[in-house]
Amino acid sequence: FFSSRRRHTRWNCDWSSDVCSSDLYLPFGKGRVSYVDARDVAAAARRVLTTGEHFFGKAYALTGPLSMNGEEVAGVVSDIMGTAVEFVDISDQEARSAMETSRMQGWLIDALLELYSMYRVDLSAEISPSVEHLSGKPPRSFREFVKDYRESFDRLFRREYHVRTVAPFAAEYPRM
């Protein structure tokens, strides 16, 4: 999630102006993740669901074209947005506190911290050819994703979204 240094709950903005700087606070150290674009997942799923039984009973790891650590992710966002974004590694407790402050549900906080623990040890760093194999097109890069959704990133920088929008409507999930 993206957040401020002070409260870990939103973009770090100079509240007296429309200028915002931002940092990426995540508890996964130097861990690498091969982020996959949801559009690529949809294209792969479409092919599997519409072209026949030869896909049934098989499992596919859908990944992006390269694995990135937090510093590299922040670098891509910085480059495309023209605004300095730094990755800041935080502890699980700091992340939990930030998510609780943003009113995330406890079960979701626990799930995200478990996911981040897997990122820390590179369990999501593998690169797979499955997206291209299934969809017929190479997977989009994280850089392409940021470029394609630059307007959404612009809104974040302008404070039009609260961080809960970035952390998939966490406050809206049903209580478990």
C-alpha positions in Angstrom: 0.0 0.0 0.0 1.1 3.6 -0.5 1.3 5.8 2.5 2.8 8.7 4.3 5.8 8.5 6.6 3.8 9.8 9.6 0.7 7.7 9.6 1.2 5.0 7.0 -2.4 5.6 5.8 -2.2 7.8 2.7 0.0 9.5 0.2 2.4 11.9 1.9 1.1 15.3 0.8 1.8 18.9 1.6 -1.7 19.6 2.8 -1.4 23.3 2.0 -0.9 22.7 -1.7 -1.8 20.2 -4.4 1.7 18.8 -4.5 2.2 15.3 -3.1 5.2 13.2 -2.7 4.9 9.5 -2.0 6.6 6.5 -0.5 5.8 2.8 -0.8 5.7 1.2 2.7 5.7 -2.6 2.6 7.0 -5.3 4.9 8.9 -7.4 2.4 12.5 -6.3 2.5 14.4 -7.2 -0.7 11.8 -9.8 -1.7 10.9 -10.0 -5.4 7.5 -10.4 -6.9 6.5 -11.2 -10.5 3.5 -8.9 -10.7 0.9 -10.0 -13.2 -1.6 -7.6 -14.8 -5.3 -8.5 -14.2 -5.9 -8.0 -17.9 -3.4 -10.8 -18.6 -5.1 -13.0 -16.1 -8.4 -12.3 -17.8 -7.0 -13.1 -21.2 -5.6 -16.4 -20.0 -8.8 -17.3 -18.2 -10.9 -16.5 -21.3 -8.8 -18.9 -23.4 -9.0 -21.7 -20.8 -12.7 -21.3 -20.3 -13.6 -21.0 -24.0 -11.4 -23.4 -25.9 -11.9 -26.9 -24.6 -11.2 -29.6 -22.3 -7.4 -29.9 -23.0 -6.9 -27.3 -20.2 -9.0 -29.2 -17.6 -7.1 -30.6 -14.7 -4.0 -28.5 -15.3 -2.6 -25.7 -13.2 -0.8 -22.6 -14.6 1.3 -20.1 -12.7 0.4 -16.7 -14.2 3.2 -14.2 -13.8 4.4 -10.9 -15.2 7.5 -10.8 -17.4 9.9 -9.9 -14.7 10.2 -10.1 -10.9 10.8 -6.8 -9.0 11.6 -5.7 -5.5 10.1 -2.8 -3.7 12.9 -0.4 -4.8 12.4 -1.3 -8.4 8.6 -0.8 -8.2 9.1 2.6 -6.6 11.6 3.4 -9.3 9.2 2.6 -12.1 6.4 4.7 -10.5 8.9 7.6 -10.0 10.1 7.4 -13.6 6.6 7.4 -15.1 5.0 9.9 -12.7 8.0 12.3 -12.6 7.7 12.3 -8.8 10.1 10.8 -6.3 8.7 7.6 -4.8 10.8 5.6 -2.4 10.4 2.1 -1.1 10.5 1.9 2.7 10.7 -1.6 4.3 8.6 -1.7 7.5 8.0 -4.4 10.1 4.9 -6.6 10.1 3.8 -4.7 13.2 4.1 -1.3 11.5 2.1 -2.7 8.6 -0.5 -4.2 10.8 -0.9 -0.9 12.7 -1.2 1.1 9.5 -3.8 -1.3 8.1 -5.8 -1.2 11.4 -5.6 2.6 11.3 -7.1 2.5 7.8 -9.9 0.3 9.2 -9.1 -2.9 7.3 -10.7 -6.0 8.6 -8.6 -8.3 10.8 -8.8 -11.3 8.5 -7.6 -9.2 5.5 -4.7 -7.8 7.5 -3.7 -11.3 8.5 -4.0 -12.5 4.8 -1.9 -9.6 3.5 0.8 -10.1 6.1 1.0 -13.8 5.2 1.3 -12.8 1.5 4.0 -10.3 2.3 5.9 -12.9 4.3 5.9 -15.1 1.1 7.2 -12.1 -0.9 10.0 -11.6 1.7 11.5 -15.0 0.8 10.9 -14.7 -3.0 8.1 -17.3 -3.2 6.4 -15.1 -5.8 9.5 -14.3 -7.8 9.3 -17.1 -10.4 8.7 -16.1 -14.0 6.3 -18.3 -16.0 5.6 -18.5 -19.7 1.9 -19.4 -19.0 0.4 -16.0 -19.8 1.8 -16.0 -23.3 1.1 -19.7 -23.8 -2.5 -19.3 -22.8 -3.4 -15.8 -24.2 -1.1 -15.8 -27.2 0.4 -12.4 -26.1 3.4 -11.7 -23.8 2.4 -10.5 -20.3 2.4 -6.8 -19.7 5.2 -5.3 -17.6 4.7 -3.3 -14.4 5.9 -0.3 -16.4 3.1 -0.8 -18.9 0.6 -1.1 -16.1 1.7 2.2 -14.6 1.6 3.9 -18.0 -1.8 2.5 -18.8 -3.2 3.6 -15.4 -1.3 6.8 -15.1 -4.5 8.8 -14.6 -5.3 6.7 -11.5 -1.9 7.3 -10.2 -2.3 11.0 -10.9 -5.5 10.9 -8.8 -3.6 9.3 -5.9 -1.0 12.1 -6.1 -3.7 14.7 -6.1 -5.4 13.1 -3.0 -8.6 12.2 -4.8 -8.4 8.6 -3.5 -7.8 7.5 0.1 -5.4 4.6 0.5 -8.3 2.2 1.1 -9.1 2.6 -2.6 -5.6 1.2 -3.4 -5.9 -1.6 -0.8 -8.8 -3.1 -2.7 -11.7 -1.5 -0.8 -10.6 -3.3 2.3 -13.0 -1.5 4.6 -15.9 -2.7 2.4 -15.2 -6.4 2.7 -17.7 -8.3 4.9 -16.6 -9.1 8.4 -15.6 -12.7 9.0 
